[in-house]
Amino acid sequence: MGKLVKPHGSETLNPLYVADDAKRAALEKEAEALPKLLVCSQAAANAVMMGSGYFNPLTGFMNLKDSLSVAEGMKTTCGLFWPVPIVNVVKDASGIKGAKRIALLDPNVEGNPVIAIQDVESIEEATDEQMNLMAEKIYGTTAMEHPGVSPFLSVGKFFVSGPIQVLNYSYFATDFPETFRTAVEIREMIEKNGWKTVSAFQTRNPMHRAHEALVKIAMERTNADGAVIHMLLGKLKKGDIPADVRDAAIRKMAELYFEPNTVEITGYGYDMLYAGPREAVLHAVFRQNMGASHLIVGRDHAGVGDYYGAFDAQEIFRNEVPDDALELKIFEADHTAFSRSVGEVIMMREAPEGHKKEDFVFLSGTKVREMLSEGKDLPPEFARPEVAKILMSYYQSLPKETANV
């Protein structure tokens, strides 16, 4: 078996989690006497991703100059290809003024335990103009209605930069013990399975038949040995299905409808950015770090509302990502749906001549939620019945006024 794809930016993966028990205990003891900084949810998730090795080869939080450079041109000031600023931004840094070393407190765990220790290299205040410029470049908009822009522009303007040592994986490892995996663990899992060519599928939603077929099509056309379905486990926008429900639904689909030893269900600890094309590139970077050779990028990847074109996330790889930036390859997928005339799920661009739009089985997200809330079965062409049953149970447990949000 050949070697897996190399990590991004280095020969070996360098996770920032302190794995040595004695060293970690010593750092936890040291943290008791350090100045404390309660970070935002996104900064805590950034720490988890660096601790897990997903954000290799970063060693800590970016300064303002690097953040602007990454936002404008997808490169740090030293030339590392990177699509999204990885930052620790706060409203008030007065409590750590002059400190060289600080303890970062987790906002997402009761009691706000220390999630990491940071060496402070700089504390810089961005201007409103700089914040808006970064939002426009990353998200394509400065509209506060955008679910990624709103937290980015409201969390503060003080950039606290410097290397970190990560002490835990926040709530992800404890709340999702069967699913949360670090990049290190996924590389080990891929090697244990004897896989070399691996398709990665990003999801923040349950998977219906179109998604299932898309993974199988990608595996076939890339000659993949296996697929890693890699779900986001962090914060989402209102109305999205919680990670535990999604996890159960996806596991049931994989158990019943994939061949043994062809798919792994895993998750990562991050909050959704809804940054469309830029987030798709970030997805590619950390899927390379976990050992995947291909990332499936389909319609409206990492998108939200009407902020991005249907295939902007594919176009950014063609038009803005340098050819030598990543070793991972992109599998460009079209919108998929069940065709009554063909009798299976197909990519729309591959519909046979004479195929009509009415031949496809379509259901809007609103219609799906409405049917499941009312206890109505989804068409078997759209969803596997075992998956629909799990989702129906969830929607019927919600108060009526929130079920259709």
N, C-alpha and C positions, 0 to 999 in steps of 0.2 A: 504494500500500500504506500502511495506517495504521501508527501507531507501536506498538511493543511495549509490554507492561505496564511500568509504572514500577518501579524498584527499591524495596525496602521502606525506608521512613524517609528517603528523599532523592530528589532529582530525577535524579541521575546515580549510577552505580556508582563506589564508591571503594575499590578493592582495596588492601590494605596491603603487597602485594609491591613491593619497590623495583625498578622495571623499568629504570631508568637504569643502564647498566653501570658508569659511573665512580662514581656515588654508592654503588652496591652494593659495589664494590671498596673504596671508602673506609670503608664501614661494617664490612666484613669485616676490614680492617686495624685499625680501632678496637677491634673485638671481642677482638682478641688480648690487649689490656691490661685488659679489663673483668673484674669478678668474674663467675664462671661459675655457672650453675644448671642441673643436669640435670633436665629436666622429665619428667613421666609421658607415656605414649603419647597419652592423651586431650588433654592440653594441647598437645602437638606437633600433633595433628590439628586442634585449635582454631586454632592459628596458621596452618596450611595453609588452612583454610576462610576465615579472615579475609584471608589473603594473596590468595586466589583471588577475593575479592569475594562469596562465598556468604553471609557473615555481615554484609554491609552493613546498617546504617551503623555497626556497632561499630568502635571505634578501638583496642581492646585488651581486656585481661582485666578482668572485673568485680571490684569490691570486695565485701566481705562483705554490706554493706547492700543493694547492688543484687542480689546473688545470692539473698538471702532474699526480697527483693521480687519477683523473677522467679519463684522457686519457689512462693511463696504466691499471687501474683496475676497472673502472666504480664506484668508491667510493671516496667521499671526505675524507680528513684526519680524520674527526670525525665519519666516517662510514656511511654517508648518501649515498644511492644508487643513482647515477646520471651518465648518459651515455656520455655527451658531456660537455667540459668546457664552462661555461657561463662567458664571459670575456669582459673587456673594455681595448683594446690594442691600443696603439698609437705609432707613429714614434718618436714624440718629446714631452716629458713631462716637458721641462724646464719652461714653462709658469705657471705650478702649483707646482713647487718645494717648499716644506715647507708648502703648504696649507693644512689645516685640513678639509676644506669644499669647494666644487667647484660646479659650474653650468655646466651641460652637454648640449651642443648645438646639435640640430638635423640637420644632413647633408641633409635630404631628404625633408625639407620644406623651402620654400623661406624665406630668412631673417635669417635662422638658429635660430629659437626660442629655449628657454630653454625647454628641454624635462624632465629633472630630476635634482635633487640635490643629490650629493654624498658626504658622509663622507669618507675622504681618510684615509684608514688604512695603506696602503703601496703602494710604486711605485717601482717595481722590473723589471730589465732588464733580459730577457731570452737570453740564448746563441742560436746560430744557431743550435747547436746539439739538444737542448731542443725543439726548434720550429719544427725541422724536425721529432723528435721522436713523438711529439703530432700529427703532420699531418699524419704520418704513422699509428698511432693507431686509429685516428678518421676516416680518409678517406681511409686507406688501401694503400696509395700511397703518394709520395712526388712530383709527376709529376705536373708541373705548368700548363699543359694543362687541368687538372681536374678543372671544374668550381667552386669547393669549396676550393680546395687547394690554387689556385691562390690568392684569396682575403685573405685567412688565413695567408699565408706566406709573403704577400706584404704589409700588413696594419701597420706593426711595431712590436716592440719587448718589449715595456714598458707596463707592466701589472699594471693597476690602480685598486686597489681592495678596497672594502668597501661597506657598506649599502647604499641604494638609496631610495629616495622618488620621485615617478613618478607624473608629473604634467599634462601630456596629453598622448594621444595615437597616436602621430605623425599624419601622413596623413590618417591613416586607417579609423578612425571614420568619418572623413569628406568626404573622397573620396568614401567610401563604407558604407553609413549609413544604408542600408537595410541588409547588409550581415555581417559586422564586429560585433562580439560579444565577450565579455570577458568570462572567465571560470565561473565567478559568474553568468552572465546573462544566460549562457547555462544551468547551474544547475537549475536556476529558471524556465527556459523554459521547461526543462524535467519534473520537478515536476508539473508545471501547466498542462502539457499534461497528467499527470497521468501515466507516464512511469516509470518503474523500471529497466528492462533489455533493454539496449540501445547499438546498434551496431554503431560504428563510422567508417566512410569511409574517408580516407585521399586522397586529389587529388590536383594536380597542373595543371591538364589537363581538357578539356571538357570530358563529360561522354558519351560514345557510348553504344550500346546495351549490350555489354559484361560487362561493368561496372554496368549498371543498373541491369542486371540479378544477378551479383555477390552480390550486396547489398541485393537483395530480397532473394537469397539463404542463405546468412549469417543470415538475420533476421529470416527466417524459421527454420534454424537449431539451432539457439541459443534461440529460442522462444522469440525473442525480441519484445517489445511493440512498438518500433520505431527505426528509424535510424537518425543519424546526419551526413549529408554530410558536411564535414568540409574542406573548401578549403584554400590554402595558398594565401595570398593577397600581399605578399611582392615581392622582386626582384627575377627574374628568369634569366636563361641563354638566350642568343640570340636565337631567333627562337621559343621560347615558346609562347603560346597564352596569351595575356594580361588578367588580372583578370576580367575586366569589360565584355569582350566578353565571357569568360568562365562562369562567373556568370549568364549571360543572357541565355546561352545554357543549363546550368544545371537546372536553374529554370523552363525553358520550359519543359524539360524532366520530372521533378518531378511533375509539374502541370498536365501533360497529362497522365503520365504512372504509378503513384503511388497512392494508395488509400489515401483518406483524413485522416489527423492526423496520418500518419505513417512515415513521413519524414520531417526533417527541414533542410533548406539550410543556412549554416552559414560560416563564415570565420575568420581567425586569422591573426594577424599582425606579420609576420616573413619573413625573407629572406630564400630561399631554400639553404640548405647546400650541397645537392647531396652526402650525406655521407652514403648512403646505409644502412647497418645493424645498425650502431650506430644511425643514424637519425631515423630509425624505432623504436628503443627503446625510443628515446626522444619523438617520436609521442605517444608512449604508455603511457609515464609518463604524458604528458599534456592532453591526452584524459581521463585518470583516474581523473585528477584534474577537468575536466569539467563535470564529472559525468557519463561517458560512462562505461558500464560493459565489452564491447568487442571492440577490434580494428581488423578490417579486414586487414590482411597482405597477399598480393598476390605476383605475379611474379614481380621481379625487383623493389620492394618497395623502393622508394627514391633513386633509382639508376640512373646511367648515363653511356652512352657508354658501354664499356666492362670491367669496373673496378670491378664489383661484379658478382658473380654467380647468376643465375636466382632466387634461393630461399635462398640466404645467409641471407636475412632479417628474414626468419623464423628460420633458424638454430641458429642464435645468441640467440634467446629466449630459445631454447632447450638446448644449450650447454654452454652459458656464463651468462645468467641472472638467479640469484638464485631464487629458487621456492617461497621464501617469499618476494621477492623484490617488487612485484606489486600485487594489488588485481585484477586489470583488467586482463581479459583473452584474448588470441590471437585466432582469427579465421583464420586458415591457409587455404588459397585459392589457387587453381591451376589456370593455364592460362585458361581463358574462351573464347569461341567463338561460333558463330551460327553454328549448325550442320544441313546440308540440309537433312540428312537421318533421324534425330530425329525430326527436325522441330522446334527446339528452341535452345536457348543458353545453353550450358552445360559446366561443367568443364572437361577438356580433360582427366583427369585420370578416369573419370566416363563414358567415351564413351563405348557404348555396344560392345560386341564381334563382330568382323568383320568390325568395323567402320574404314574407311580409312581417311588418313590425308586430301585427296582431298575433303572430305565431309565437312570440315570446311571452313567457309568464312573468309579469311584473307586479310588484306590490310596493307601494310607498312605505316608508318607515312609519308614518302616521297610521296607515291602514293596518299594518302588522300589529302595532301596539293596540289599536282599537279591537281587532279580532281576538287577540290573546286575552285582553282585559275582559271581553265578553264571553270567554270560554269557547270561542269558535276555532275549529281546527284550521291551520294554514294549509294551502294546497300542497300535496306531497311533491309536486314539481318544484316548489319553492323552498321547502324546509323538510328535513328529516323529522318524522313524527316524534321520535324519542327526544330530539332537541327541542321541538316546539312544546312538548309537554313540560320540560324544565322551565322554559320561558313563560309559559302560560301560568304556571304555579307562582312565579315571581310577580307577574303583572296583576294577578288576581289578589295578591296579598297587599297591594298598594291601595291607599285611599283613592276613591274614584276621581277626585279632582286632580290628583297627581299622575295617574296612570297614563294619561295622554300628553304629558308635557313633552 
